[in-house]
Amino acid sequence: MRGETFSASQRQSIDVALRRAEEQTRLEFSVFAGETEGDSREYATRLHNSLVSPSHSVLIMLDPVRRVVEVVTGAEVRRRLPDTRVHFAVLQMETAFAQGDFVGGLTSGIAMMADTAASS
């Protein structure tokens, strides 16, 4: 996880969710939380492309200042995690974010995507 938006204990909760998702799916899950520049989708795509194995990776980018969340999935991920299921996870995250629960939103969104990918 990159970004300095969260406290140490909040980062730990998110890291636990990420590791569980990775163990469950054997895919790579990453979170970037922080201020972004320019077009949010392009920014998230650049971050995703910088990962070790983009084709096997899910990147969740959250800019709490701009109130933007983007999820970028690699080609191998999309075989097991369709865009419609990603969209549902984003909606779930946005609902929690609107209530100020960024950690809960991220952890539930990660779990939702992992459950879908693991069952495929």
C-alpha positions in Angstrom: 0.0 0.0 0.0 1.3 3.4 -0.9 0.2 6.8 0.3 0.2 8.5 3.7 -3.5 9.0 4.2 -3.9 6.4 7.0 -2.5 5.9 10.5 -0.3 2.9 11.2 -3.2 0.8 12.6 -5.4 1.7 9.6 -2.7 0.7 7.2 -2.3 -2.6 9.1 -6.0 -3.3 8.7 -5.8 -2.6 5.0 -2.6 -4.7 4.6 -4.4 -7.7 6.3 -7.3 -7.4 3.8 -4.8 -7.2 0.9 -2.9 -10.3 2.1 -6.1 -12.3 2.6 -7.2 -11.4 -0.9 -3.9 -12.4 -2.3 -3.9 -15.7 -0.5 -7.4 -16.4 -1.5 -6.9 -15.6 -5.2 -3.2 -15.8 -5.9 -3.5 -12.4 -7.6 -1.7 -9.2 -6.5 -3.8 -6.5 -4.8 -2.5 -3.0 -4.1 -3.9 0.2 -2.7 -2.7 3.7 -3.4 -4.3 6.4 -1.1 -3.3 10.0 -1.5 -3.5 13.0 -3.7 -3.4 12.5 -7.4 -2.6 14.7 -10.3 -4.4 15.1 -13.7 -6.9 12.6 -15.0 -7.6 10.1 -12.2 -8.0 7.1 -14.6 -4.7 7.8 -16.3 -3.0 8.3 -13.0 -4.3 5.0 -11.7 -3.3 3.2 -14.9 0.2 4.6 -14.7 0.4 3.3 -11.1 -0.9 -0.1 -12.1 1.5 -0.4 -15.0 4.4 0.2 -12.5 3.5 -2.9 -10.5 5.7 -6.0 -10.7 3.1 -8.0 -12.5 0.4 -5.8 -13.9 -1.4 -8.5 -15.8 -2.0 -10.4 -12.5 -2.7 -7.2 -10.4 -5.6 -5.2 -9.0 -4.9 -1.6 -8.1 -7.3 0.4 -6.0 -6.5 4.1 -6.1 -8.2 6.4 -3.6 -7.8 10.2 -3.6 -9.8 11.3 -0.6 -9.3 15.0 -1.3 -10.8 14.8 -4.8 -13.2 12.1 -3.7 -12.1 9.7 -6.4 -11.7 6.0 -6.5 -10.4 4.1 -9.5 -9.8 0.3 -9.8 -7.5 -1.0 -12.6 -7.3 -4.7 -13.3 -4.8 -6.6 -15.4 -5.7 -8.9 -18.3 -5.4 -12.1 -16.3 -7.4 -10.6 -13.5 -10.3 -9.7 -15.8 -10.7 -13.3 -16.7 -11.7 -14.0 -13.1 -13.0 -10.6 -12.1 -15.4 -9.0 -14.6 -15.8 -5.2 -14.8 -19.4 -5.5 -13.6 -18.2 -7.0 -10.3 -15.5 -4.4 -10.0 -18.2 -1.7 -10.5 -20.3 -3.2 -7.6 -17.2 -3.2 -5.4 -16.5 0.4 -6.2 -20.2 1.3 -5.4 -19.8 -0.4 -2.1 -16.6 1.4 -1.4 -18.1 4.8 -2.4 -21.0 4.3 0.0 -18.6 3.7 2.9 -16.4 6.6 1.8 -19.3 9.0 1.7 -19.8 8.1 5.4 -16.1 8.8 6.1 -15.2 5.1 6.5 -12.3 4.8 4.2 -10.7 1.8 5.8 -14.0 -0.1 6.0 -14.8 0.8 2.4 -11.4 -0.4 1.2 -11.4 -3.6 3.2 -15.0 -4.5 2.1 -14.3 -3.7 -1.5 -11.1 -5.8 -1.5 -12.9 -8.7 0.1 -15.8 -8.4 -2.5 -13.4 -8.5 -5.4 -11.4 -11.4 -3.9 -14.5 -13.4 -3.3 -15.5 -13.0 -6.9 -12.1 -13.8 -8.3 -11.7 -16.8 -6.0 -15.0 -18.4 -7.1 -14.1 -18.1 -10.8 
